[in-house]
């Protein structure tokens, strides 16, 4: 823990003579970041999941315009085409409403903390 350093978003850290890093907001999970690193003359961005659509609790991913030599990125849903966010939310709320009105209970399994937070806010707004 003595070597851990908290880094603010967009704060440039000069690790040594050759390595410089900067964190950027990924719009996915509170506190998550993508990392820009410059090693000598080589510039890279490393990120896991990110979200370009702002939602109820997090804004969209943001990064300064960069000239990069390499991007390393998670791509689970890279080729997935989804309905609009509005249409998905409307269908979800209709299903939950129908279940509750008929006396049922709703259990919503989610695979990600950020998604669970977003659904809680959506249901609270509804």
N, CA, C and O atoms as CSV, one atom per row, in Angstrom:
chain,resi,resn,atom,element,x,y,z
A,1,UNK,N,N,0.810,-1.203,0.000
A,1,UNK,CA,C,0.000,0.000,0.000
A,1,UNK,C,C,0.852,1.266,0.000
A,1,UNK,O,O,0.380,2.327,-0.407
A,2,UNK,N,N,2.086,1.167,0.446
A,2,UNK,CA,C,2.941,2.352,0.468
A,2,UNK,C,C,3.246,2.868,-0.931
A,2,UNK,O,O,3.605,4.033,-1.100
A,3,UNK,N,N,3.104,2.002,-1.941
A,3,UNK,CA,C,3.418,2.409,-3.313
A,3,UNK,C,C,2.176,2.851,-4.090
A,3,UNK,O,O,2.290,3.263,-5.244
A,4,UNK,N,N,0.991,2.770,-3.475
A,4,UNK,CA,C,-0.252,3.167,-4.141
A,4,UNK,C,C,-0.381,4.685,-4.095
A,4,UNK,O,O,-0.179,5.312,-3.055
A,5,UNK,N,N,-0.721,5.257,-5.241
A,5,UNK,CA,C,-0.911,6.703,-5.347
A,5,UNK,C,C,-2.297,6.948,-5.955
A,5,UNK,O,O,-2.602,6.436,-7.032
A,6,UNK,N,N,-3.121,7.720,-5.275
A,6,UNK,CA,C,-4.421,8.099,-5.832
A,6,UNK,C,C,-4.185,9.081,-6.971
A,6,UNK,O,O,-3.369,9.995,-6.850
A,7,UNK,N,N,-4.897,8.893,-8.073
A,7,UNK,CA,C,-4.731,9.741,-9.253
A,7,UNK,C,C,-6.079,10.349,-9.608
A,7,UNK,O,O,-7.066,9.627,-9.753
A,8,UNK,N,N,-6.131,11.652,-9.746
A,8,UNK,CA,C,-7.348,12.319,-10.192
A,8,UNK,C,C,-7.491,12.155,-11.704
A,8,UNK,O,O,-6.501,11.967,-12.412
A,9,UNK,N,N,-8.723,12.226,-12.190
A,9,UNK,CA,C,-8.943,12.181,-13.627
A,9,UNK,C,C,-8.233,13.356,-14.285
A,9,UNK,O,O,-8.242,14.470,-13.761
A,10,UNK,N,N,-7.631,13.105,-15.413
A,10,UNK,CA,C,-6.891,14.077,-16.216
A,10,UNK,C,C,-5.643,14.618,-15.518
A,10,UNK,O,O,-5.056,15.599,-15.976
A,11,UNK,N,N,-5.239,14.002,-14.437
A,11,UNK,CA,C,-3.997,14.392,-13.767
A,11,UNK,C,C,-2.855,13.624,-14.408
A,11,UNK,O,O,-2.897,12.396,-14.483
A,12,UNK,N,N,-1.843,14.327,-14.868
A,12,UNK,CA,C,-0.684,13.682,-15.479
A,12,UNK,C,C,0.311,13.311,-14.392
A,12,UNK,O,O,0.690,14.142,-13.566
A,13,UNK,N,N,0.728,12.051,-14.405
A,13,UNK,CA,C,1.716,11.546,-13.456
A,13,UNK,C,C,2.974,11.177,-14.238
A,13,UNK,O,O,2.915,10.359,-15.157
A,14,UNK,N,N,4.080,11.758,-13.890
A,14,UNK,CA,C,5.363,11.430,-14.500
A,14,UNK,C,C,5.981,10.343,-13.617
A,14,UNK,O,O,6.540,10.637,-12.560
A,15,UNK,N,N,5.875,9.082,-14.059
A,15,UNK,CA,C,6.338,7.950,-13.263
A,15,UNK,C,C,7.859,7.924,-13.191
A,15,UNK,O,O,8.439,7.751,-12.119
A,16,UNK,N,N,8.494,8.096,-14.338
A,16,UNK,CA,C,9.954,8.206,-14.406
A,16,UNK,C,C,10.294,9.015,-15.654
A,16,UNK,O,O,9.412,9.654,-16.227
A,17,UNK,N,N,11.557,9.001,-16.086
A,17,UNK,CA,C,11.956,9.806,-17.250
A,17,UNK,C,C,11.229,9.418,-18.528
A,17,UNK,O,O,11.016,10.262,-19.399
A,18,UNK,N,N,10.845,8.142,-18.652
A,18,UNK,CA,C,10.245,7.660,-19.900
A,18,UNK,C,C,8.739,7.430,-19.837
A,18,UNK,O,O,8.102,7.350,-20.887
A,19,UNK,N,N,8.147,7.320,-18.654
A,19,UNK,CA,C,6.740,6.927,-18.527
A,19,UNK,C,C,5.891,8.024,-17.908
A,19,UNK,O,O,6.180,8.545,-16.831
A,20,UNK,N,N,4.812,8.356,-18.650
A,20,UNK,CA,C,3.852,9.351,-18.204
A,20,UNK,C,C,2.466,8.718,-18.330
A,20,UNK,O,O,2.172,8.084,-19.343
A,21,UNK,N,N,1.604,8.880,-17.311
A,21,UNK,CA,C,0.251,8.321,-17.378
A,21,UNK,C,C,-0.778,9.386,-17.022
A,21,UNK,O,O,-0.480,10.364,-16.338
A,22,UNK,N,N,-2.014,9.163,-17.513
A,22,UNK,CA,C,-3.130,10.058,-17.218
A,22,UNK,C,C,-4.399,9.205,-17.241
A,22,UNK,O,O,-4.570,8.372,-18.130
A,23,UNK,N,N,-5.281,9.408,-16.276
A,23,UNK,CA,C,-6.536,8.661,-16.195
A,23,UNK,C,C,-7.676,9.487,-16.775
A,23,UNK,O,O,-7.713,10.708,-16.626
A,24,UNK,N,N,-8.618,8.797,-17.445
A,24,UNK,CA,C,-9.797,9.443,-18.021
A,24,UNK,C,C,-11.047,8.672,-17.630
A,24,UNK,O,O,-11.003,7.457,-17.441
A,25,UNK,N,N,-12.163,9.386,-17.508
A,25,UNK,CA,C,-13.462,8.810,-17.148
A,25,UNK,C,C,-13.955,7.876,-18.255
A,25,UNK,O,O,-13.896,8.221,-19.435
A,26,UNK,N,N,-14.443,6.687,-17.869
A,26,UNK,CA,C,-14.934,5.724,-18.866
A,26,UNK,C,C,-16.455,5.639,-18.933
A,26,UNK,O,O,-16.983,4.973,-19.824
A,27,UNK,N,N,-17.179,6.292,-18.019
A,27,UNK,CA,C,-18.635,6.293,-18.084
A,27,UNK,C,C,-19.253,4.937,-17.867
A,27,UNK,O,O,-20.346,4.677,-18.371
A,28,UNK,N,N,-18.597,4.063,-17.137
A,28,UNK,CA,C,-19.103,2.698,-16.981
A,28,UNK,C,C,-19.452,2.386,-15.535
A,28,UNK,O,O,-20.613,2.108,-15.234
A,29,UNK,N,N,-18.501,2.423,-14.653
A,29,UNK,CA,C,-18.706,2.163,-13.238
A,29,UNK,C,C,-18.066,3.315,-12.472
A,29,UNK,O,O,-16.979,3.767,-12.830
A,30,UNK,N,N,-18.721,3.785,-11.437
A,30,UNK,CA,C,-18.205,4.873,-10.634
A,30,UNK,C,C,-16.771,4.579,-10.213
A,30,UNK,O,O,-16.499,3.545,-9.603
A,31,UNK,N,N,-15.859,5.483,-10.537
A,31,UNK,CA,C,-14.463,5.330,-10.168
A,31,UNK,C,C,-13.591,4.633,-11.201
A,31,UNK,O,O,-12.365,4.656,-11.088
A,32,UNK,N,N,-14.201,4.015,-12.206
A,32,UNK,CA,C,-13.419,3.321,-13.234
A,32,UNK,C,C,-12.769,4.332,-14.176
A,32,UNK,O,O,-13.295,5.423,-14.394
A,33,UNK,N,N,-11.633,3.957,-14.723
A,33,UNK,CA,C,-10.908,4.877,-15.600
A,33,UNK,C,C,-10.197,4.124,-16.714
A,33,UNK,O,O,-9.839,2.955,-16.566
A,34,UNK,N,N,-9.999,4.816,-17.837
A,34,UNK,CA,C,-9.103,4.324,-18.877
A,34,UNK,C,C,-7.775,5.032,-18.655
A,34,UNK,O,O,-7.737,6.137,-18.115
A,35,UNK,N,N,-6.702,4.402,-19.068
A,35,UNK,CA,C,-5.379,4.948,-18.821
A,35,UNK,C,C,-4.674,5.275,-20.135
A,35,UNK,O,O,-4.514,4.421,-21.007
A,36,UNK,N,N,-4.263,6.521,-20.250
A,36,UNK,CA,C,-3.393,6.954,-21.340
A,36,UNK,C,C,-1.973,6.834,-20.794
A,36,UNK,O,O,-1.685,7.298,-19.690
A,37,UNK,N,N,-1.096,6.216,-21.564
A,37,UNK,CA,C,0.307,6.107,-21.150
A,37,UNK,C,C,1.196,6.505,-22.314
A,37,UNK,O,O,0.945,6.141,-23.463
A,38,UNK,N,N,2.219,7.243,-22.001
A,38,UNK,CA,C,3.217,7.606,-23.008
A,38,UNK,C,C,4.556,7.073,-22.505
A,38,UNK,O,O,5.044,7.454,-21.441
A,39,UNK,N,N,5.128,6.187,-23.301
A,39,UNK,CA,C,6.419,5.587,-22.971
A,39,UNK,C,C,7.385,6.027,-24.060
A,39,UNK,O,O,7.335,5.532,-25.187
A,40,UNK,N,N,8.257,6.952,-23.718
A,40,UNK,CA,C,9.132,7.535,-24.741
A,40,UNK,C,C,8.275,8.258,-25.756
A,40,UNK,O,O,7.557,9.197,-25.413
A,41,UNK,N,N,8.348,7.818,-27.028
A,41,UNK,CA,C,7.549,8.431,-28.092
A,41,UNK,C,C,6.296,7.628,-28.422
A,41,UNK,O,O,5.567,7.991,-29.346
A,42,UNK,N,N,6.026,6.552,-27.696
A,42,UNK,CA,C,4.883,5.678,-27.969
A,42,UNK,C,C,3.738,6.019,-27.022
A,42,UNK,O,O,3.916,6.074,-25.805
A,43,UNK,N,N,2.545,6.251,-27.607
A,43,UNK,CA,C,1.366,6.602,-26.815
A,43,UNK,C,C,0.319,5.507,-26.940
A,43,UNK,O,O,0.007,5.064,-28.046
A,44,UNK,N,N,-0.231,5.064,-25.794
A,44,UNK,CA,C,-1.263,4.021,-25.797
A,44,UNK,C,C,-2.407,4.419,-24.878
A,44,UNK,O,O,-2.247,5.249,-23.984
A,45,UNK,N,N,-3.567,3.809,-25.115
A,45,UNK,CA,C,-4.700,3.895,-24.196
A,45,UNK,C,C,-5.113,2.469,-23.881
A,45,UNK,O,O,-5.256,1.628,-24.769
A,46,UNK,N,N,-5.301,2.221,-22.588
A,46,UNK,CA,C,-5.747,0.910,-22.111
A,46,UNK,C,C,-7.053,1.107,-21.362
A,46,UNK,O,O,-7.142,1.934,-20.456
A,47,UNK,N,N,-8.080,0.330,-21.754
A,47,UNK,CA,C,-9.361,0.433,-21.060
A,47,UNK,C,C,-10.098,-0.886,-21.090
A,47,UNK,O,O,-9.941,-1.693,-22.006
A,48,UNK,N,N,-10.890,-1.079,-20.084
A,48,UNK,CA,C,-11.843,-2.188,-20.068
A,48,UNK,C,C,-13.108,-1.680,-20.722
A,48,UNK,O,O,-13.050,-1.006,-21.751
A,49,UNK,N,N,-14.232,-1.991,-20.147
A,49,UNK,CA,C,-15.509,-1.557,-20.684
A,49,UNK,C,C,-15.640,-0.039,-20.560
A,49,UNK,O,O,-15.088,0.560,-19.637
A,50,UNK,N,N,-16.358,0.571,-21.476
A,50,UNK,CA,C,-16.617,2.012,-21.422
A,50,UNK,C,C,-17.999,2.263,-21.986
A,50,UNK,O,O,-18.570,1.385,-22.633
A,51,UNK,N,N,-18.541,3.428,-21.759
A,51,UNK,CA,C,-19.884,3.753,-22.212
A,51,UNK,C,C,-19.876,5.159,-22.807
A,51,UNK,O,O,-19.491,6.116,-22.136
A,52,UNK,N,N,-20.297,5.282,-24.051
A,52,UNK,CA,C,-20.342,6.581,-24.721
A,52,UNK,C,C,-21.705,7.262,-24.599
A,52,UNK,O,O,-21.886,8.384,-25.070
A,53,UNK,N,N,-22.678,6.569,-23.955
A,53,UNK,CA,C,-24.004,7.139,-23.765
A,53,UNK,C,C,-24.172,7.499,-22.294
A,53,UNK,O,O,-24.121,6.610,-21.445
A,54,UNK,N,N,-24.369,8.763,-21.968
A,54,UNK,CA,C,-24.560,9.107,-20.559
A,54,UNK,C,C,-25.817,8.440,-20.018
A,54,UNK,O,O,-26.797,8.276,-20.745
A,55,UNK,N,N,-25.794,8.056,-18.750
A,55,UNK,CA,C,-26.980,7.476,-18.148
A,55,UNK,C,C,-27.367,8.288,-16.920
A,55,UNK,O,O,-26.922,9.424,-16.761
A,56,UNK,N,N,-28.181,7.722,-16.063
A,56,UNK,CA,C,-28.722,8.481,-14.940
A,56,UNK,C,C,-27.707,8.804,-13.847
A,56,UNK,O,O,-27.899,9.759,-13.095
A,57,UNK,N,N,-26.650,8.037,-13.749
A,57,UNK,CA,C,-25.715,8.264,-12.647
A,57,UNK,C,C,-24.271,8.520,-13.082
A,57,UNK,O,O,-23.440,8.896,-12.257
A,58,UNK,N,N,-23.968,8.324,-14.343
A,58,UNK,CA,C,-22.619,8.586,-14.847
A,58,UNK,C,C,-22.696,9.251,-16.211
A,58,UNK,O,O,-23.582,8.950,-17.011
A,59,UNK,N,N,-21.780,10.139,-16.463
A,59,UNK,CA,C,-21.702,10.740,-17.790
A,59,UNK,C,C,-21.022,9.789,-18.771
A,59,UNK,O,O,-20.580,8.707,-18.385
A,60,UNK,N,N,-20.940,10.182,-20.003
A,60,UNK,CA,C,-20.283,9.381,-21.041
A,60,UNK,C,C,-18.765,9.415,-20.850
A,60,UNK,O,O,-18.227,10.298,-20.181
A,61,UNK,N,N,-18.100,8.447,-21.444
A,61,UNK,CA,C,-16.634,8.416,-21.421
A,61,UNK,C,C,-16.095,9.700,-22.035
A,61,UNK,O,O,-16.694,10.261,-22.952
A,62,UNK,N,N,-14.962,10.158,-21.520
A,62,UNK,CA,C,-14.343,11.377,-22.023
A,62,UNK,C,C,-12.833,11.187,-22.080
A,62,UNK,O,O,-12.216,10.707,-21.128
A,63,UNK,N,N,-12.259,11.566,-23.194
A,63,UNK,CA,C,-10.801,11.544,-23.310
A,63,UNK,C,C,-10.390,12.662,-24.261
A,63,UNK,O,O,-11.092,12.959,-25.228
A,64,UNK,N,N,-9.261,13.269,-23.979
A,64,UNK,CA,C,-8.735,14.309,-24.874
A,64,UNK,C,C,-8.371,13.676,-26.212
A,64,UNK,O,O,-8.046,12.490,-26.281
A,65,UNK,N,N,-8.427,14.475,-27.271
A,65,UNK,CA,C,-8.000,13.991,-28.588
A,65,UNK,C,C,-6.518,13.644,-28.505
A,65,UNK,O,O,-5.704,14.445,-28.046
A,66,UNK,N,N,-6.182,12.441,-28.954
A,66,UNK,CA,C,-4.810,11.945,-28.858
A,66,UNK,C,C,-4.356,11.352,-30.193
A,66,UNK,O,O,-5.181,10.906,-30.991
A,67,UNK,N,N,-3.080,11.347,-30.424
A,67,UNK,CA,C,-2.471,10.575,-31.519
A,67,UNK,C,C,-1.886,9.349,-30.851
A,67,UNK,O,O,-0.903,9.436,-30.115
A,68,UNK,N,N,-2.503,8.196,-31.115
A,68,UNK,CA,C,-2.118,6.968,-30.423
A,68,UNK,C,C,-1.413,5.996,-31.351
A,68,UNK,O,O,-1.676,5.947,-32.552
A,69,UNK,N,N,-0.520,5.232,-30.767
A,69,UNK,CA,C,0.138,4.150,-31.485
A,69,UNK,C,C,-0.574,2.820,-31.240
A,69,UNK,O,O,-0.488,1.907,-32.061
A,70,UNK,N,N,-1.276,2.711,-30.111
A,70,UNK,CA,C,-1.930,1.451,-29.747
A,70,UNK,C,C,-3.104,1.729,-28.824
A,70,UNK,O,O,-3.018,2.574,-27.934
A,71,UNK,N,N,-4.223,1.001,-29.045
A,71,UNK,CA,C,-5.376,1.029,-28.144
A,71,UNK,C,C,-5.647,-0.413,-27.727
A,71,UNK,O,O,-5.786,-1.294,-28.575
A,72,UNK,N,N,-5.721,-0.647,-26.436
A,72,UNK,CA,C,-6.063,-1.963,-25.898
A,72,UNK,C,C,-7.411,-1.793,-25.217
A,72,UNK,O,O,-7.551,-0.982,-24.301
A,73,UNK,N,N,-8.421,-2.568,-25.669
A,73,UNK,CA,C,-9.790,-2.324,-25.221
A,73,UNK,C,C,-10.576,-3.625,-25.098
A,73,UNK,O,O,-10.382,-4.557,-25.879
A,74,UNK,N,N,-11.450,-3.676,-24.122
A,74,UNK,CA,C,-12.377,-4.792,-23.957
A,74,UNK,C,C,-13.424,-4.679,-25.058
A,74,UNK,O,O,-13.831,-3.569,-25.402
A,75,UNK,N,N,-13.867,-5.796,-25.615
A,75,UNK,CA,C,-14.800,-5.696,-26.746
A,75,UNK,C,C,-15.868,-6.790,-26.740
A,75,UNK,O,O,-16.202,-7.328,-27.796
A,76,UNK,N,N,-16.395,-7.117,-25.591
A,76,UNK,CA,C,-17.413,-8.175,-25.487
A,76,UNK,C,C,-18.600,-7.906,-26.416
A,76,UNK,O,O,-19.060,-8.816,-27.105
A,77,UNK,N,N,-19.093,-6.679,-26.442
A,77,UNK,CA,C,-20.283,-6.353,-27.230
A,77,UNK,C,C,-19.955,-5.534,-28.481
A,77,UNK,O,O,-20.807,-4.792,-28.969
A,78,UNK,N,N,-18.762,-5.656,-28.992
A,78,UNK,CA,C,-18.305,-4.809,-30.100
A,78,UNK,C,C,-19.191,-4.904,-31.331
A,78,UNK,O,O,-19.376,-3.900,-32.019
A,79,UNK,N,N,-19.738,-6.057,-31.631
A,79,UNK,CA,C,-20.539,-6.207,-32.845
A,79,UNK,C,C,-22.029,-6.349,-32.546
A,79,UNK,O,O,-22.805,-6.677,-33.444
A,80,UNK,N,N,-22.441,-6.110,-31.306
A,80,UNK,CA,C,-23.837,-6.245,-30.916
A,80,UNK,C,C,-24.604,-4.981,-31.276
A,80,UNK,O,O,-24.181,-3.871,-30.954
A,81,UNK,N,N,-25.733,-5.160,-31.946
A,81,UNK,CA,C,-26.608,-4.040,-32.264
A,81,UNK,C,C,-27.803,-4.130,-31.319
A,81,UNK,O,O,-28.510,-5.138,-31.295
A,82,UNK,N,N,-28.023,-3.076,-30.544
A,82,UNK,CA,C,-29.089,-3.061,-29.544
A,82,UNK,C,C,-30.190,-2.098,-29.948
A,82,UNK,O,O,-29.969,-1.158,-30.712
A,83,UNK,N,N,-31.402,-2.355,-29.411
A,83,UNK,CA,C,-32.476,-1.383,-29.553
A,83,UNK,C,C,-32.051,-0.104,-28.837
A,83,UNK,O,O,-31.073,-0.102,-28.090
A,84,UNK,N,N,-32.779,0.968,-29.062
A,84,UNK,CA,C,-32.449,2.221,-28.384
A,84,UNK,C,C,-32.590,2.045,-26.877
A,84,UNK,O,O,-33.362,1.210,-26.405
A,85,UNK,N,N,-31.847,2.831,-26.142
A,85,UNK,CA,C,-31.914,2.779,-24.682
A,85,UNK,C,C,-33.337,3.052,-24.210
A,85,UNK,O,O,-33.833,2.388,-23.300
A,86,UNK,N,N,-33.986,4.020,-24.825
A,86,UNK,CA,C,-35.354,4.364,-24.451
A,86,UNK,C,C,-36.290,3.168,-24.648
A,86,UNK,O,O,-37.103,2.874,-23.772
A,87,UNK,N,N,-36.186,2.478,-25.783
A,87,UNK,CA,C,-37.050,1.322,-26.057
A,87,UNK,C,C,-36.790,0.195,-25.060
A,87,UNK,O,O,-37.736,-0.426,-24.576
A,88,UNK,N,N,-35.529,-0.077,-24.748
A,88,UNK,CA,C,-35.202,-1.132,-23.773
A,88,UNK,C,C,-35.755,-0.791,-22.400
A,88,UNK,O,O,-36.309,-1.653,-21.718
A,89,UNK,N,N,-35.607,0.457,-21.997
A,89,UNK,CA,C,-36.117,0.867,-20.686
A,89,UNK,C,C,-37.636,0.774,-20.630
A,89,UNK,O,O,-38.191,0.325,-19.627
A,90,UNK,N,N,-38.311,1.189,-21.688
A,90,UNK,CA,C,-39.775,1.141,-21.740
A,90,UNK,C,C,-40.268,-0.296,-21.604
A,90,UNK,O,O,-41.203,-0.562,-20.849
A,91,UNK,N,N,-39.638,-1.232,-22.338
A,91,UNK,CA,C,-40.032,-2.640,-22.257
A,91,UNK,C,C,-39.762,-3.218,-20.872
A,91,UNK,O,O,-40.575,-3.981,-20.350
A,92,UNK,N,N,-38.641,-2.864,-20.281
A,92,UNK,CA,C,-38.292,-3.323,-18.936
A,92,UNK,C,C,-39.331,-2.837,-17.928
A,92,UNK,O,O,-39.836,-3.625,-17.128
A,93,UNK,N,N,-39.653,-1.538,-17.964
A,93,UNK,CA,C,-40.617,-0.980,-17.022
A,93,UNK,C,C,-42.008,-1.575,-17.215
A,93,UNK,O,O,-42.719,-1.797,-16.235
A,94,UNK,N,N,-42.413,-1.837,-18.458
A,94,UNK,CA,C,-43.717,-2.467,-18.703
A,94,UNK,C,C,-43.769,-3.856,-18.084
A,94,UNK,O,O,-44.776,-4.232,-17.484
A,95,UNK,N,N,-42.686,-4.625,-18.228
A,95,UNK,CA,C,-42.645,-5.980,-17.682
A,95,UNK,C,C,-42.687,-5.953,-16.150
A,95,UNK,O,O,-43.406,-6.742,-15.537
A,96,UNK,N,N,-41.930,-5.058,-15.537
A,96,UNK,CA,C,-41.927,-4.942,-14.076
A,96,UNK,C,C,-43.308,-4.513,-13.589
A,96,UNK,O,O,-43.838,-5.091,-12.640
A,97,UNK,N,N,-43.884,-3.514,-14.226
A,97,UNK,CA,C,-45.201,-3.007,-13.844
A,97,UNK,C,C,-46.250,-4.119,-13.933
A,97,UNK,O,O,-47.030,-4.312,-13.001
A,98,UNK,N,N,-46.270,-4.837,-15.034
A,98,UNK,CA,C,-47.242,-5.927,-15.242
A,98,UNK,C,C,-47.116,-6.980,-14.147
A,98,UNK,O,O,-48.125,-7.456,-13.628
A,99,UNK,N,N,-45.913,-7.339,-13.799
A,99,UNK,CA,C,-45.681,-8.344,-12.766
A,99,UNK,C,C,-46.186,-7.869,-11.401
A,99,UNK,O,O,-46.862,-8.615,-10.693
A,100,UNK,N,N,-45.862,-6.645,-11.041
A,100,UNK,CA,C,-46.253,-6.130,-9.726
A,100,UNK,C,C,-47.760,-5.928,-9.636
A,100,UNK,O,O,-48.364,-6.241,-8.610
A,101,UNK,N,N,-48.373,-5.408,-10.694
A,101,UNK,CA,C,-49.815,-5.180,-10.706
A,101,UNK,C,C,-50.572,-6.498,-10.535
A,101,UNK,O,O,-51.643,-6.530,-9.930
A,102,UNK,N,N,-50.014,-7.576,-11.065
A,102,UNK,CA,C,-50.687,-8.882,-10.945
A,102,UNK,C,C,-50.318,-9.602,-9.643
A,102,UNK,O,O,-50.635,-10.780,-9.473
A,103,UNK,N,N,-49.642,-8.888,-8.717
A,103,UNK,CA,C,-49.341,-9.454,-7.406
A,103,UNK,C,C,-48.009,-10.175,-7.311
A,103,UNK,O,O,-47.708,-10.784,-6.285
A,104,UNK,N,N,-47.215,-10.116,-8.353
A,104,UNK,CA,C,-45.931,-10.814,-8.355
A,104,UNK,C,C,-44.814,-10.014,-7.716
A,104,UNK,O,O,-44.989,-8.863,-7.317
A,105,UNK,N,N,-43.682,-10.645,-7.633
A,105,UNK,CA,C,-42.458,-10.004,-7.141
A,105,UNK,C,C,-41.437,-10.065,-8.259
A,105,UNK,O,O,-41.475,-10.971,-9.091
A,106,UNK,N,N,-40.533,-9.113,-8.284
A,106,UNK,CA,C,-39.549,-9.025,-9.356
A,106,UNK,C,C,-38.150,-9.203,-8.777
A,106,UNK,O,O,-37.753,-8.497,-7.850
A,107,UNK,N,N,-37.428,-10.134,-9.325
A,107,UNK,CA,C,-36.018,-10.325,-9.005
A,107,UNK,C,C,-35.239,-10.008,-10.274
A,107,UNK,O,O,-35.484,-10.608,-11.320
A,108,UNK,N,N,-34.301,-9.066,-10.188
A,108,UNK,CA,C,-33.583,-8.608,-11.374
A,108,UNK,C,C,-32.108,-8.958,-11.229
A,108,UNK,O,O,-31.369,-8.233,-10.563
A,109,UNK,N,N,-31.668,-10.050,-11.836
A,109,UNK,CA,C,-30.234,-10.360,-11.777
A,109,UNK,C,C,-29.465,-9.423,-12.704
A,109,UNK,O,O,-29.854,-9.217,-13.853
A,110,UNK,N,N,-28.386,-8.865,-12.202
A,110,UNK,CA,C,-27.527,-8.023,-13.033
A,110,UNK,C,C,-26.104,-8.526,-12.911
A,110,UNK,O,O,-25.711,-9.055,-11.872
A,111,UNK,N,N,-25.342,-8.363,-13.962
A,111,UNK,CA,C,-23.970,-8.860,-13.965
A,111,UNK,C,C,-22.959,-7.757,-13.685
A,111,UNK,O,O,-21.751,-7.995,-13.707
A,112,UNK,N,N,-23.447,-6.560,-13.424
A,112,UNK,CA,C,-22.510,-5.457,-13.200
A,112,UNK,C,C,-23.113,-4.465,-12.213
A,112,UNK,O,O,-24.311,-4.181,-12.251
A,113,UNK,N,N,-22.283,-3.951,-11.346
A,113,UNK,CA,C,-22.708,-2.987,-10.342
A,113,UNK,C,C,-23.308,-1.733,-10.981
A,113,UNK,O,O,-24.355,-1.254,-10.545
A,114,UNK,N,N,-22.661,-1.213,-11.992
A,114,UNK,CA,C,-23.156,-0.019,-12.665
A,114,UNK,C,C,-24.545,-0.217,-13.243
A,114,UNK,O,O,-25.385,0.680,-13.172
A,115,UNK,N,N,-24.790,-1.395,-13.817
A,115,UNK,CA,C,-26.107,-1.687,-14.376
A,115,UNK,C,C,-27.149,-1.758,-13.259
A,115,UNK,O,O,-28.266,-1.267,-13.428
A,116,UNK,N,N,-26.803,-2.357,-12.130
A,116,UNK,CA,C,-27.728,-2.431,-10.999
A,116,UNK,C,C,-28.076,-1.020,-10.503
A,116,UNK,O,O,-29.237,-0.730,-10.213
A,117,UNK,N,N,-27.076,-0.156,-10.408
A,117,UNK,CA,C,-27.314,1.216,-9.976
A,117,UNK,C,C,-28.253,1.933,-10.954
A,117,UNK,O,O,-29.183,2.623,-10.537
A,118,UNK,N,N,-28.007,1.766,-12.231
A,118,UNK,CA,C,-28.830,2.420,-13.250
A,118,UNK,C,C,-30.275,1.934,-13.172
A,118,UNK,O,O,-31.200,2.739,-13.278
A,119,UNK,N,N,-30.481,0.631,-12.989
A,119,UNK,CA,C,-31.840,0.090,-12.901
A,119,UNK,C,C,-32.562,0.587,-11.650
A,119,UNK,O,O,-33.759,0.870,-11.703
A,120,UNK,N,N,-31.855,0.698,-10.534
A,120,UNK,CA,C,-32.464,1.228,-9.305
A,120,UNK,C,C,-32.935,2.667,-9.512
A,120,UNK,O,O,-34.025,3.036,-9.074
A,121,UNK,N,N,-32.121,3.471,-10.174
A,121,UNK,CA,C,-32.498,4.868,-10.440
A,121,UNK,C,C,-33.677,4.920,-11.408
A,121,UNK,O,O,-34.596,5.717,-11.220
A,122,UNK,N,N,-33.658,4.082,-12.437
A,122,UNK,CA,C,-34.764,4.021,-13.414
A,122,UNK,C,C,-36.064,3.659,-12.712
A,122,UNK,O,O,-37.088,4.307,-12.931
A,123,UNK,N,N,-36.033,2.631,-11.872
A,123,UNK,CA,C,-37.242,2.204,-11.162
A,123,UNK,C,C,-37.719,3.285,-10.181
A,123,UNK,O,O,-38.920,3.518,-10.049
A,124,UNK,N,N,-36.790,3.933,-9.507
A,124,UNK,CA,C,-37.160,5.006,-8.580
A,124,UNK,C,C,-37.818,6.162,-9.333
A,124,UNK,O,O,-38.799,6.727,-8.850
A,125,UNK,N,N,-37.300,6.519,-10.498
A,125,UNK,CA,C,-37.904,7.577,-11.320
A,125,UNK,C,C,-39.295,7.183,-11.783
A,125,UNK,O,O,-40.192,8.025,-11.838
A,126,UNK,N,N,-39.487,5.905,-12.118
A,126,UNK,CA,C,-40.776,5.421,-12.605
A,126,UNK,C,C,-41.805,5.476,-11.497
A,126,UNK,O,O,-42.961,5.109,-11.709
